[in-house]
Amino acid sequence: MSGGQEADVTRAEPLMRGHRAGAFIADKAFDSDAVVQAARRQGAEAVIPPKKNRKVPRDYDKHLYKERKEVAWFINLLKQYRRVAPRYEKTARNFLGFVHIASIMILLR
């Protein structure tokens, strides 16, 4: 968990460490050379659309990028639970517990 004022891209590399994946799918906010290199070091493909201000745009798999919407939909469903969206819990452990409970409730529908 990071503070609300901190950019998500700063937490991308530490979250990627120790995980095996074929692809790292993210939105334009994660388009940085450091994140792309971290994905490649782990043997994963970086499926991140380039920002408009890039001098040399990078290619990415547009069909695989469409899979990202399923995760976004699930997160949107999680945010409908009152305790999850505003992060009422003070500790990361308790917050994760409520995320698990909300996820189970969504999957049991």
C-alpha positions, 0 to 999 in steps of 0.5 A: 500500500502506498500513500495517496499522494505517491505515484503508482509507478514508484511501487511497480518494480518492488511488486514485480520482484519474485513473481513469474509471469509471461506478461506485465499488463499495465496502463499508460501511467506505468510507461517508464523505461525502468518498469519495462526493463524490470519486466524484461529482466524477469522474462516477462513481456511489458504490455504497456501502451506508450505515453504520447510524449515518448520520442520513440513509441514502443510497440505492445500487444494490443490484443493482450492489453484488452485483457486488462479490462477484466481486472479493472472490472473486478476492482470496480466491483471491489470498490462498491464495498463501503469499507474497501473503497475509502480504505477505512482500515488503518493497517494493511493486514486489516485492509487486505482482510476486507479485500479478501472478504469482498472478493469472496462475496463477489465470486459467490454471486 
